[in-house]
Amino acid sequence: MIDHEVLRVFVGPDGLGGNPLGVVTADSSDAAGRQAVAAELGYSETVFIDDAERGEVRIFTPSLELPVAGHPLVGTAWLLRSSLLRPPAGDVPAWTEGDITWIRGRAAWAPGRRTEQYATVAEVDALPAPPPGEGWLYAWAWADEAAGRVRARGFPRRGDAITEDEATGASAMVLAAQLARPLDIRQGTGSQILTRPGPNGTIDVGGRVERVR
């Protein structure tokens, strides 16, 4: 198996949750080779760093390449202590505030992600994994609307081994753009994703990162 780092991204304030991320720092294979590595590793996303100094990265799920994704970019920004990442979608500024690593992007970079609001947190929690249907589903409900607290679950439904994504920054970015307000999203088994509107229609997405190995 290829040598790689493993991070947990969007760790909750109690240390729970966090989406595992594979980060490959030295790999010169083509897209097909990287796709095979991502499938072998089996994480919801694996990042391949092409140029650490310039922040050039590519992101693969077990079944396809993504132009942008939240938890890979937050994790990579933390690992590289980078102020700018360059995935295929475009330049992504990054910075740290306390123990939170932030990135800034655009919801339009993550097309095809449908959000669906449920009446209660209990309804979101009761959904099977994955729910019936096709296409990316971000199921959510207000836990406390006045405080901007959201309960969410993410279902890629793309036919690979990832039936439910523990914490999905791109989907959180889409939801934050739709609601146009700061959000404190609790996703999966205990992950926390923070979002807020940025300048010129951008969305900031932030969370805690820990190294697994």
Buried (B, 14 or more C-beta within 10 A) or exposed (E): EBEBBBBBBBBBEEEEBBBBBBBBBEBEEEEEEBBBBBBEBEBBBBBBBBEBEEBBBBBBBBBEBBBBBBBBBBBBBBBBEBEBBBBEBEEBBBBBEEEBBBBBBBBEBBEEBBBEBBEEBEEBEEBEEBEEEEEBBBBBBBBEEEEBBBBBBBBBBBEBEBEBBBBBBBBBBBBBBEBEEEBBBBBBEBBBBBBBBBEEEBBBBBBBBBEEE
